[in-house]
Amino acid sequence: MTDATALLAQAERQCQQRGVRFTPIRRRVLEMIAGASGGLKAYELLDRLAVEHAAARPPTIYRALDFLIEQGLVHRIESLNAYVACPCPEHAHGFQLLICRHCGRVEELHLDDVNAQLSAQARTLGFRVERQTIELLGSCDACLNAAVRA
C-alpha cells in the first residue's frame, strides 16, 4: 500500500468516525495533493480536476480544501499559498513544516513543546492564539548533496 493509498484509507475512516461526508471530489482533491512531491496551489488543483470534471470551478476546489483543512487532512503552506497532505491526520496537536526552497519537498514535524512554549508566552502577554503556522524554509539533504556534486 502506497503512502497516498494509506492516507486516503485513513481519511475515509476518520471522516466516517466523525460523521462527515468524504465526497468523491474531496477524495480526489486529497488524492492529488497526497500524490504530489511538494505543495500544490489551488489553481493547479483546479486545472487537474477540470480534466476529469468539466464543471469544476474555483469554489469547488476551495470548498474541498476548506473541508480537508478542517478535518486535519491537509495543511496550507502560508508562505507558498499551497497545500500539502498531512502525513498523520490523527495527530491533533500543532505542527511545523520544513520546506525545501529548491525542490519544494515538505516535511512535517510535531514538536509539541515548541507550540506549548509559544502558546504559554502568548498567554502571559494576554494574547489568545487561534492558529499557529511555523514554516522553516531551507534546503533538504538531497538538494544540498546535489549542489555539492555539481
HELIX and SHEET records of a PDB file:
HELIX    1   1 ASP A    3  ARG A   18  1                                  16    
HELIX    2   2 PRO A   24  GLY A   35  1                                  12    
HELIX    3   3 ALA A   42  GLU A   52  1                                  11    
HELIX    4   4 PRO A   58  GLU A   70  1                                  13    
HELIX    5   5 ASP A  112  THR A  124  1                                  13    
HELIX    6   6 ASP A  141  ARG A  149  1                                   9    
SHEET    1   A 2 VAL A  74  ILE A  77  0                                        
SHEET    2   A 2 ALA A  82  ALA A  85 -1                                        
SHEET    1   B 3 VAL A 106  LEU A 109  0                                        
SHEET    2   B 3 GLN A  96  CYS A 100 -1                                        
SHEET    3   B 3 ILE A 134  GLY A 138  1                                        
END                                                                             
